[in-house]
């Protein structure tokens, strides 16, 4: 089975997103490989060193290849990891209200609502 996915985390496949990807790949009874979309080379998705060495950045397309009993489930889970922003990314870019500037009552220095 094979699937092409666009990498959403701002960090690409470095540090935490790569660790989450590798951890997820290791949860399944399947051989899983990852490579850049359009490239013939793939690497073991269970290897942190191999995954980070690909140098995949935010917005890059990757090709996931899986074989084995859990191949479909593995592809679904890995696609979810690659398609989900890191915690805090959505909040930072949503243009929302900064903490303390909402509709909550303000509290004066004496602890009384103002």
N, C-alpha and C positions, 0 to 999 in steps of 0.2 A: 504494500500500500504506500501511497505517496501523496504528499500535500504541500502546497506552496503557501507560505504565511508571511505577512508583513510584520516586522518587529515594531511594537508600539513603545516599550519602555524607553525613556529619554537616554538612559545609559547604554542602550543597545544590549548586547550580550556580554556585559562586563559586571564584575562584582556580584551584587545581590541578584539581579535578574538571571545571570548565568548560574549562580548557585541554586536558585529556585528551579531553573530549567533542568539542570543535572539531577537534582534531588527527585524531581518528578519523573524523569526518564528511568531512574533506578527503581521506581515503584512497580513497574510492569514486567510481565513475563513476555518480553519482546526484545528483539534486537532493533535498536533505534539509531539512526544516523542523521546528521544534519550537514547541510552544505549551502553555499550561496546559490540562489536560483540562477539557472542558466549555466552553472559550472558542473563539470563531471565529478569533481572530488567531493566526497563526504567524509565526515569524521564521526567517531563514536560519541553519541549524545550523552553517554554516561561518564565521560571524562571531562572534568573541569578544565584541564589544561588544553585539551583539543578544542573544546567549545570556545574558550576565550581566545585561542590562537586564530580563530577564523576572523576576528576583528569586525564582527557584525555590529553595525551602528543602527540607531533609531531610523526607521523608514526603509531599511534594507529588506529585500525579500529573501527568504530562506526556503530551502526544500527539505522537508522531513520525509524520511523513508523508514518504514517499520515493517518487520516480519515477525510472526509468532502468534501465539494464542491471544495476546492482549493488544495486537497491533492497532486495531481501530480505537480502542480506549486510550492507548498511549498517545496516538495522534491527536485525539480530542483534547486530552489533558495538556499536552505540550502546546497546542494551538492556543489554548486558554492562557497559558503562562505568557506566551509571546504577544498576545493580543490585549493584555491588561496592563495599564500604566502602573508604575510602582506606587506604593502607598504614599500619598502626599502630592503626587504629580497633578492629579485632577484638581485638588484644592488650590494648588499654587497657580494654575492657569485658568481658573473659572471666572476670574474677575469678581468673585464674591466679596462679601463684606468682611473686612478684617475683624479679628476677635475684639470685642469691646465696643464696636461701632454699630451694633445691632439695635433692636427695639427694646432690649433689656433696660430696666431702670438704672440710672447712674447712681453710684453710691458716693457720698461725700467722704472727706477724710475722717469724719467722725463716725462713719458707718451708717449714717442715715440716708435714705433715698433722697435724691435732690429733685 
